[in-house]
């Protein structure tokens, strides 16, 4: 019987001589087992096969193999991640920022706090600072705290923490910071060359690379370390330039832009004197003879009387106006002769306003005594710290400028000269010099805006001991165009400024005290125009010889501006050389 698996009878054992051949199996039994799975995955290219010898072999990738490999990789990654998470150490640091610069002041107060994930990590961690292991750092729970045992030197510093781990070895954490105690270099003059009061001005300088520069709080563009500030007109008062480096060190420079002052050779004239034809004629004669180039007229005197036809409302309301002269007419008369006009205002020594304010229940506008009531040991003073008092004086100044006055010369810009502990200034929260300087800064800005100059009279002793009454000469000089110290030798005792007898040695004394003022105002650019004595005192007459001695003495110091004072408004023109 023929086997169903053969196609002829010549198979072995059939007894036939025909050669035996095996029949090719096909279908699901071809492999000898039932196989319903897919065939091998064949990767090939669609290009023609070409000759057999050049044909690429077909590549086969078993899907199961690929899957097994992916599972293995995923397993390895998962295990690695779990191990990493199990051994990862996180440390947070506070007290400084990594890579930051800090000042020596900050370094002295430095406290580095390290926070770990657990108390165990904090206890086992090793702290190293600048390569040296810190023995027994402070550890509290999960925190480690370190403070420098001594002042850190300037330069770079490192903080490193090593936390032991079971698998990967110590976990190392490192931070760095720099201690910088050197302020940035800011090179700029404290006073630039004077410019005309209505001209453009410029301030130039250099600043350390990388430092931030501001002027009065506004940031300045810096080009390769250089900066240039431009102004349409010279700013009144000092500019505050501040450079700050990355660590926070600051360098501050106060810069003033002085104006070219035309100079002043003046005589003092009260309001009442200007209304007197004879006295007025004597002053105008000095102008015509070119002995003087300026007339100083009182606008408000030390009694509080406003002596011209003022339009200031409060002055009229309190009855302070006594119009001895028409200010516009006076200005025209003087300027027609080629001279200038300076208006003098006795600012805070003002009995008229003090009494009016006190009577109106405005006692906070008045300087008081510790026993109560207005302070009157050296004359009644109004309160320079009170906004209404400041505004009153400024209103008079601006009114005068609107009528043609060239300068405002402030007098009695101070507190009383009595014992400081007997003086009460309501609302004073800073020093007297802060208040006075602030007032001068306000008025200077207002006058500069209107093209008028500002001068300030100081008591003679101010260069030595002016701060208790608010006359810090160096600060005042930065907030005015000229200073007028009172140089009245007749009031000074023997030995002052190295002069044996000041009243009888007016020239030597004038030179000595003015030299001290030059020292106090150095670098401010301010003009000095001292008051010189031209009146009899203690039986000593001050005439042509004494005036000439003082004028020559201050001239030897390079000072050619001055004002003469005579309560009688009679001046020694013979002591003054005619102007060229």
C-alpha positions as CSV (number, residue, x, y, z in Angstrom):
1,X,0.0,0.0,0.0
2,X,1.3,3.4,-0.9
3,X,2.1,5.7,1.9
4,X,0.1,8.8,1.7
5,X,3.3,10.7,2.2
6,X,4.9,9.4,-1.1
7,X,4.0,9.9,-4.7
8,X,5.3,6.6,-6.2
9,X,5.8,3.0,-5.3
10,X,9.6,3.0,-5.6
11,X,10.1,4.1,-2.0
12,X,12.4,2.0,0.1
13,X,10.7,-1.2,1.1
14,X,8.4,-1.2,-1.8
15,X,10.3,-3.7,-3.8
16,X,10.6,-1.4,-6.7
17,X,13.8,-0.4,-8.4
18,X,12.8,3.2,-9.1
19,X,14.9,5.6,-7.0
20,X,13.2,6.9,-3.9
21,X,12.6,10.6,-3.3
22,X,10.9,12.4,-0.4
23,X,7.9,14.4,-1.1
24,X,8.2,18.2,-0.3
25,X,5.9,19.0,2.6
26,X,3.8,22.2,2.4
27,X,1.2,23.9,4.5
28,X,1.0,24.1,8.3
29,X,2.8,20.8,8.7
30,X,5.8,21.7,6.5
31,X,8.1,22.0,9.6
32,X,6.9,18.8,11.1
33,X,4.9,20.7,13.7
34,X,1.7,22.7,13.6
35,X,2.8,26.5,13.2
36,X,0.3,29.2,12.9
37,X,2.8,32.1,13.9
38,X,4.1,34.7,11.6
39,X,7.1,34.1,9.5
40,X,10.4,35.7,10.1
41,X,10.5,39.6,9.9
42,X,12.4,40.4,6.7
43,X,14.1,43.8,6.3
44,X,15.0,44.6,2.6
45,X,15.4,47.3,0.2
46,X,13.2,47.7,-2.9
47,X,16.0,48.0,-5.3
48,X,16.6,45.2,-7.8
49,X,18.5,42.2,-6.4
50,X,21.1,42.2,-9.2
51,X,23.4,39.3,-9.7
52,X,23.3,36.8,-7.0
53,X,26.9,37.2,-6.0
54,X,26.2,40.9,-5.2
55,X,22.9,40.5,-3.5
56,X,22.8,41.6,0.2
57,X,21.7,39.0,2.6
58,X,18.3,39.6,4.1
59,X,18.5,40.6,7.8
60,X,16.1,39.1,10.3
61,X,15.4,40.6,13.7
62,X,13.4,38.5,16.1
63,X,10.7,40.6,17.7
64,X,11.0,38.6,20.9
65,X,14.7,39.5,21.1
66,X,14.1,43.2,20.7
67,X,11.4,43.1,23.4
68,X,13.6,41.3,25.8
69,X,16.4,43.8,25.3
70,X,14.1,46.7,25.9
71,X,12.8,45.1,29.1
72,X,16.3,44.6,30.3
73,X,17.3,48.2,29.7
74,X,14.2,49.5,31.4
75,X,14.9,47.2,34.4
76,X,18.4,48.5,34.7
77,X,17.2,52.2,34.5
78,X,14.6,51.6,37.1
79,X,17.1,49.9,39.4
80,X,19.6,52.7,38.9
81,X,16.9,55.4,39.6
82,X,15.8,53.6,42.7
83,X,19.4,53.3,43.9
84,X,20.0,57.0,43.1
85,X,16.9,58.1,45.0
86,X,17.9,55.9,47.9
87,X,21.3,57.5,48.1
88,X,20.8,61.0,46.8
89,X,21.8,63.8,49.2
90,X,20.3,67.3,49.0
91,X,21.9,70.2,50.9
92,X,20.5,73.7,50.9
93,X,22.7,76.6,51.9
94,X,21.7,80.1,53.2
95,X,23.9,83.0,54.2
96,X,25.4,83.7,50.8
97,X,24.7,82.9,47.2
98,X,27.0,80.6,45.2
99,X,29.5,82.7,43.2
100,X,28.5,86.0,44.9
101,X,30.7,88.8,46.2
102,X,30.2,90.2,49.7
103,X,31.7,93.1,51.6
104,X,34.0,92.7,54.6
105,X,31.1,94.1,56.7
106,X,28.8,91.3,55.5
107,X,31.6,88.8,55.9
108,X,32.0,89.8,59.6
109,X,28.4,89.0,60.1
110,X,28.4,85.9,58.0
111,X,26.4,82.9,59.2
112,X,26.3,79.9,56.8
113,X,23.4,77.5,57.4
114,X,23.3,74.1,55.7
115,X,20.1,72.1,55.7
116,X,20.2,68.4,55.1
117,X,17.5,65.9,54.3
118,X,17.8,64.2,57.7
119,X,19.4,64.6,61.1
120,X,21.6,61.6,60.3
121,X,23.1,63.3,57.2
122,X,23.8,66.5,59.2
123,X,25.5,64.5,62.0
124,X,27.7,62.5,59.6
125,X,28.6,65.3,57.2
126,X,32.1,66.7,57.0
127,X,32.4,70.5,56.5
128,X,35.5,72.0,54.9
129,X,36.1,75.7,54.5
130,X,39.0,76.9,52.2
131,X,40.4,73.3,52.2
132,X,40.5,73.1,56.0
133,X,38.1,70.7,57.8
134,X,36.0,72.4,60.4
135,X,36.1,70.5,63.7
136,X,32.8,70.0,65.4
137,X,30.6,72.4,63.4
138,X,27.4,73.4,65.1
139,X,24.7,70.8,64.3
140,X,21.1,71.2,65.4
141,X,18.8,68.5,64.0
142,X,19.0,68.6,60.2
143,X,20.9,71.9,60.2
144,X,24.7,72.6,60.3
145,X,25.7,76.2,61.1
146,X,29.1,77.8,60.6
147,X,30.4,81.2,61.5
148,X,33.9,82.4,60.6
149,X,36.0,82.3,63.8
150,X,37.9,85.4,62.6
151,X,37.6,88.1,60.0
152,X,37.8,86.5,56.5
153,X,40.5,87.8,54.3
154,X,39.6,89.5,51.0
155,X,39.6,87.0,48.1
156,X,37.9,83.8,47.1
157,X,36.5,81.3,49.6
158,X,35.0,77.9,49.3
159,X,32.6,75.9,51.5
160,X,32.4,72.2,50.9
161,X,30.3,69.4,52.5
162,X,30.9,65.7,52.1
163,X,28.0,63.4,53.1
164,X,28.7,59.6,53.3
165,X,26.7,57.2,51.1
166,X,26.6,53.4,51.2
167,X,26.8,52.8,47.4
168,X,28.3,55.7,45.5
169,X,30.7,57.1,48.0
170,X,30.6,60.6,49.6
171,X,28.1,63.1,48.1
172,X,30.2,66.3,47.6
173,X,28.5,69.7,47.6
174,X,30.6,72.8,47.0
175,X,29.9,76.6,46.9
176,X,32.1,79.6,46.5
177,X,32.0,83.3,47.3
178,X,34.3,86.3,47.3
179,X,35.0,88.8,50.0
180,X,35.6,92.2,48.6
181,X,36.2,95.1,51.0
182,X,37.6,97.6,48.5
183,X,35.2,100.4,47.4
184,X,35.1,100.9,43.6
185,X,37.3,103.6,42.2
186,X,35.3,106.8,41.2
187,X,37.4,109.5,39.7
188,X,35.6,112.8,39.4
189,X,36.4,116.3,40.6
190,X,34.5,117.6,43.6
191,X,34.0,120.9,41.8
192,X,34.3,121.5,38.0
193,X,35.3,124.7,36.3
194,X,32.8,127.5,36.8
195,X,30.4,128.2,33.9
196,X,28.0,131.1,33.2
197,X,24.8,130.8,35.2
198,X,22.7,130.4,32.0
199,X,25.2,128.1,30.1
200,X,25.3,124.4,29.6
201,X,27.4,122.4,32.0
202,X,29.2,119.1,31.9
203,X,30.6,116.7,34.5
204,X,33.0,113.9,33.3
205,X,34.9,111.2,35.1
206,X,35.7,107.5,35.2
207,X,34.4,104.7,37.3
208,X,35.7,101.1,38.0
209,X,34.7,98.6,35.4
210,X,31.6,96.7,36.4
211,X,30.4,99.2,39.0
212,X,26.9,100.6,38.8
213,X,26.9,104.5,38.8
214,X,24.1,106.7,39.9
215,X,23.7,110.5,40.1
216,X,21.1,111.6,42.7
217,X,19.7,108.1,42.5
218,X,19.4,107.9,38.7
219,X,21.5,105.4,36.9
220,X,24.2,106.7,34.5
221,X,25.4,105.1,31.3
222,X,29.0,104.2,31.4
223,X,31.1,103.5,28.3
224,X,34.3,101.6,29.0
225,X,34.5,103.1,32.5
226,X,34.0,106.6,31.3
227,X,30.9,108.8,31.9
228,X,29.8,112.3,30.8
229,X,26.9,114.2,32.4
230,X,25.3,117.0,30.5
231,X,23.1,119.8,31.8
232,X,21.3,122.6,30.0
233,X,22.3,124.9,32.8
234,X,24.5,124.4,35.9
235,X,22.6,122.5,38.6
236,X,22.2,124.2,41.9
237,X,23.7,122.5,44.9
238,X,25.8,119.4,44.9
239,X,25.3,116.3,42.7
240,X,25.7,113.0,44.6
241,X,27.6,110.4,42.5
242,X,27.6,106.9,43.9
243,X,29.4,103.9,42.5
244,X,28.5,100.4,43.7
245,X,30.4,97.2,42.9
246,X,29.0,93.7,42.8
247,X,29.8,93.1,46.5
248,X,27.9,96.2,47.5
249,X,30.9,98.4,48.3
250,X,30.0,102.0,47.6
251,X,32.0,105.1,46.8
252,X,30.2,108.5,47.0
253,X,31.5,111.8,45.7
254,X,29.7,115.1,46.0
255,X,30.2,117.3,43.0
256,X,29.3,120.9,42.5
257,X,29.1,122.9,39.4
258,X,29.9,126.5,40.4
259,X,28.9,129.5,38.3
260,X,31.1,132.3,37.2
261,X,30.2,135.0,39.7
262,X,30.7,138.6,38.5
263,X,32.2,139.6,41.8
264,X,31.0,142.0,44.4
265,X,32.5,145.2,45.9
266,X,29.4,146.4,47.8
267,X,28.2,148.6,50.7
268,X,25.3,147.7,53.0
269,X,22.2,150.0,52.8
270,X,19.1,149.7,55.0
271,X,15.7,150.3,53.6
272,X,15.3,153.5,55.6
273,X,18.7,154.8,54.4
274,X,17.8,154.3,50.8
275,X,14.7,156.5,51.3
276,X,17.0,159.2,52.7
277,X,18.1,161.4,49.9
278,X,21.4,162.4,51.4
279,X,22.5,158.9,52.3
280,X,21.3,157.5,49.0
281,X,23.3,160.2,47.2
282,X,26.5,159.2,49.1
283,X,26.1,155.6,48.0
284,X,25.5,156.5,44.4
285,X,28.5,158.7,44.5
286,X,30.6,155.6,45.4
287,X,29.1,153.9,42.4
288,X,29.8,156.8,40.1
289,X,33.4,157.0,41.4
290,X,33.8,153.3,40.7
291,X,34.8,152.6,44.3
292,X,32.0,150.0,44.4
293,X,30.2,147.9,41.8
294,X,27.2,146.6,43.8
295,X,24.7,148.0,46.3
296,X,23.2,145.8,48.9
297,X,19.7,146.8,49.8
298,X,17.8,145.4,52.8
299,X,14.6,143.5,51.8
300,X,13.8,142.2,55.3
301,X,16.0,143.3,58.2
302,X,16.8,141.6,61.5
303,X,13.7,143.3,63.1
304,X,11.5,141.5,60.6
305,X,10.5,144.7,58.7
306,X,10.0,144.2,55.0
307,X,11.3,147.6,53.8
308,X,10.2,147.7,50.2
309,X,6.9,147.6,48.4
310,X,6.5,143.8,48.8
311,X,3.6,141.8,47.2
312,X,4.1,138.9,49.6
313,X,0.6,138.1,51.1
314,X,1.7,137.0,54.5
315,X,4.0,140.0,55.0
316,X,1.1,142.3,54.3
317,X,-1.3,140.2,56.5
318,X,0.9,140.4,59.6
319,X,1.8,144.1,58.9
320,X,5.5,143.5,58.3
321,X,5.6,145.7,55.2
322,X,6.9,149.2,55.7
323,X,7.6,150.4,52.1
324,X,10.5,152.7,52.5
325,X,11.3,152.4,48.8
326,X,10.0,151.1,45.5
327,X,12.2,148.2,44.6
328,X,11.9,148.4,40.8
329,X,12.7,152.1,40.9
330,X,15.8,151.4,43.1
331,X,17.0,148.6,40.8
332,X,16.6,150.9,37.8
333,X,18.5,153.7,39.5
334,X,21.4,151.5,40.4
335,X,21.7,149.6,37.2
336,X,21.5,152.8,35.1
337,X,24.8,153.6,36.8
338,X,26.3,150.3,35.8
339,X,26.1,148.6,39.2
340,X,24.3,145.5,40.4
341,X,21.7,145.0,43.2
342,X,21.9,142.5,46.0
343,X,18.8,142.0,48.2
344,X,19.6,141.1,51.8
345,X,17.1,139.0,53.8
346,X,17.5,138.4,57.5
347,X,15.9,134.9,57.4
348,X,15.2,133.4,60.8
349,X,16.0,136.2,63.1
350,X,12.6,137.8,62.7
351,X,10.9,139.2,65.8
352,X,8.0,140.5,63.7
353,X,7.0,137.1,62.3
354,X,7.7,135.4,65.6
355,X,5.4,137.6,67.6
356,X,2.7,137.4,64.9
357,X,2.9,133.6,64.8
358,X,2.9,133.3,68.6
359,X,-0.2,135.5,68.9
360,X,-2.0,133.5,66.3
361,X,-1.4,130.2,68.2
362,X,1.3,129.1,65.8
363,X,4.0,128.5,68.4
364,X,5.6,125.7,66.4
365,X,6.8,128.4,64.0
366,X,8.8,130.0,66.7
367,X,12.1,129.0,68.4
368,X,11.3,128.6,72.0
369,X,13.1,128.5,75.4
370,X,13.1,125.6,77.7
371,X,11.2,127.7,80.2
372,X,8.4,128.3,77.7
373,X,7.7,131.2,75.4
374,X,9.8,132.6,72.5
375,X,13.5,132.4,72.8
376,X,14.7,136.0,73.0
377,X,18.1,135.9,74.7
378,X,19.7,137.1,71.4
379,X,16.6,138.2,69.6
380,X,13.5,136.4,68.6
381,X,13.9,133.7,66.0
382,X,11.5,131.9,63.8
383,X,11.7,128.1,63.3
384,X,13.9,127.1,60.3
385,X,12.4,123.6,60.5
386,X,8.9,124.8,59.8
387,X,7.7,124.7,56.2
388,X,5.6,127.9,56.5
389,X,8.5,129.9,57.9
390,X,10.8,128.7,55.1
391,X,8.2,129.5,52.5
392,X,7.7,133.0,53.8
393,X,11.3,133.8,53.4
394,X,11.5,132.2,49.9
395,X,8.4,134.2,48.8
396,X,10.1,137.4,49.7
397,X,13.2,136.4,47.8
398,X,11.3,135.4,44.7
399,X,9.2,138.6,44.8
400,X,12.4,140.7,44.9
401,X,14.0,138.7,42.0
402,X,10.8,139.4,39.9
403,X,11.4,143.1,40.5
404,X,14.9,142.9,39.2
405,X,17.2,142.0,42.1
406,X,20.4,140.2,40.9
407,X,21.3,138.3,44.1
408,X,19.7,137.2,47.3
409,X,22.0,137.4,50.2
410,X,20.7,135.4,53.2
411,X,21.6,136.7,56.7
412,X,20.8,135.1,60.0
413,X,20.4,131.7,58.4
414,X,20.9,130.0,61.7
415,X,19.6,129.3,65.2
416,X,20.3,131.7,68.1
417,X,23.9,131.8,69.3
418,X,23.0,131.2,72.9
419,X,23.6,127.9,74.8
420,X,22.2,125.1,72.7
421,X,20.6,123.3,75.6
422,X,18.4,126.3,76.3
423,X,17.0,126.4,72.8
424,X,13.9,124.4,71.8
425,X,13.2,124.0,68.0
426,X,9.7,122.4,67.6
427,X,9.7,119.6,65.0
428,X,13.5,119.4,64.7
429,X,14.2,115.7,64.0
430,X,17.7,116.1,62.6
431,X,20.7,118.4,63.2
432,X,20.5,122.2,62.9
433,X,23.0,122.0,60.0
434,X,20.7,119.5,58.2
435,X,17.8,122.0,58.5
436,X,19.8,125.0,57.4
437,X,21.5,123.2,54.5
438,X,18.1,121.9,53.4
439,X,16.7,125.4,53.3
440,X,19.6,126.7,51.3
441,X,19.3,123.8,48.9
442,X,15.6,124.7,48.3
443,X,16.2,128.4,47.8
444,X,19.3,127.8,45.7
445,X,17.4,125.7,43.2
446,X,14.5,128.2,43.0
447,X,16.9,131.2,42.5
448,X,19.1,129.4,39.9
449,X,16.0,128.6,37.9
450,X,15.3,132.3,37.7
451,X,18.9,133.2,36.9
452,X,19.6,134.9,40.3
453,X,22.7,134.3,42.4
454,X,22.6,133.1,46.1
455,X,24.9,134.4,48.8
456,X,24.9,133.4,52.5
457,X,26.2,135.4,55.4
458,X,27.9,133.4,58.2
459,X,29.0,134.5,61.7
460,X,32.7,134.9,62.0
461,X,33.1,131.8,64.2
462,X,31.2,129.5,61.9
463,X,34.4,128.1,60.3
464,X,35.4,126.8,63.7
465,X,32.2,126.1,65.7
466,X,29.2,126.8,63.4
467,X,27.5,123.4,63.6
468,X,25.5,124.0,66.8
469,X,23.7,126.9,65.2
470,X,23.3,125.2,61.9
471,X,26.2,126.8,60.0
472,X,28.4,124.0,58.8
473,X,30.5,126.1,56.5
474,X,31.6,123.2,54.2
475,X,28.0,122.1,53.6
476,X,26.7,125.6,53.2
477,X,29.4,126.3,50.6
478,X,28.0,123.5,48.4
479,X,24.6,125.1,48.4
480,X,25.4,128.7,47.5
481,X,27.3,130.8,45.0
482,X,29.2,132.8,47.5
483,X,29.8,133.0,51.3
484,X,30.0,136.2,53.2
485,X,31.7,135.6,56.6
486,X,31.5,138.5,59.0
487,X,35.1,139.8,59.6
488,X,34.7,142.4,62.2
489,X,38.0,142.6,64.1
490,X,36.6,144.9,66.7
491,X,34.6,142.1,68.3
492,X,37.5,139.6,68.7
493,X,39.7,139.1,71.7
494,X,43.5,138.9,71.8
495,X,45.3,135.9,70.4
496,X,42.6,134.7,68.0
497,X,44.0,133.4,64.7
498,X,47.5,134.2,66.0
499,X,46.8,137.9,66.1
500,X,47.9,139.7,69.3
501,X,45.3,142.5,69.1
502,X,42.6,142.0,66.4
503,X,40.8,145.3,66.8
504,X,44.1,147.2,66.2
505,X,45.4,144.7,63.6
506,X,42.5,144.5,61.2
507,X,44.6,143.4,58.2
508,X,46.4,140.6,60.0
509,X,43.1,139.4,61.6
510,X,41.2,139.5,58.3
511,X,43.9,137.4,56.6
512,X,44.0,134.9,59.5
513,X,40.2,134.3,59.7
514,X,39.7,134.3,55.9
515,X,42.5,131.7,55.5
516,X,40.6,129.4,57.8
517,X,37.5,129.9,55.6
518,X,39.5,129.0,52.6
519,X,40.5,125.7,54.3
520,X,36.9,124.9,55.3
521,X,35.6,125.5,51.8
522,X,38.4,124.0,49.7
523,X,37.2,121.9,46.8
524,X,33.7,123.5,46.8
525,X,34.2,126.1,44.1
526,X,32.4,128.7,46.3
527,X,33.4,132.4,46.1
528,X,34.3,134.2,49.3
529,X,33.1,137.7,49.8
530,X,33.6,138.7,53.4
531,X,31.9,141.4,55.3
532,X,34.4,144.0,56.4
533,X,34.1,146.4,59.4
534,X,33.6,150.1,58.5
535,X,32.2,151.4,61.8
536,X,33.5,152.6,65.1
537,X,33.6,150.0,67.9
538,X,34.9,150.3,71.5
539,X,36.4,153.7,70.8
540,X,38.3,152.6,67.7
541,X,37.4,154.2,64.4
542,X,37.5,152.2,61.3
543,X,38.2,154.6,58.4
544,X,40.1,154.6,55.2
545,X,43.3,153.1,56.6
546,X,41.6,150.2,58.4
547,X,39.4,149.4,55.3
548,X,42.5,149.5,53.0
549,X,44.4,147.2,55.4
550,X,41.6,144.6,55.3
551,X,41.0,144.9,51.6
552,X,44.8,144.4,50.9
553,X,45.0,141.5,53.4
554,X,42.2,139.5,51.7
555,X,43.6,140.4,48.3
556,X,46.9,138.7,49.3
557,X,44.8,135.5,49.6
558,X,43.3,136.0,46.1
559,X,40.0,137.3,47.4
560,X,38.8,140.5,45.7
561,X,35.1,140.4,46.6
562,X,33.8,142.0,49.8
563,X,31.0,144.0,51.4
564,X,31.4,147.0,53.8
565,X,29.2,147.3,56.8
566,X,28.4,150.6,58.5
567,X,25.2,151.0,60.5
568,X,25.3,154.7,59.7
569,X,25.5,154.1,56.0
570,X,28.6,156.3,55.8
571,X,31.5,154.6,54.0
572,X,35.3,155.2,53.7
573,X,35.6,155.4,49.9
574,X,39.1,156.6,50.3
575,X,40.1,153.1,51.4
576,X,39.0,151.6,48.1
577,X,40.9,152.0,44.8
578,X,38.8,152.9,41.8
579,X,37.8,149.9,39.6
580,X,39.7,149.8,36.3
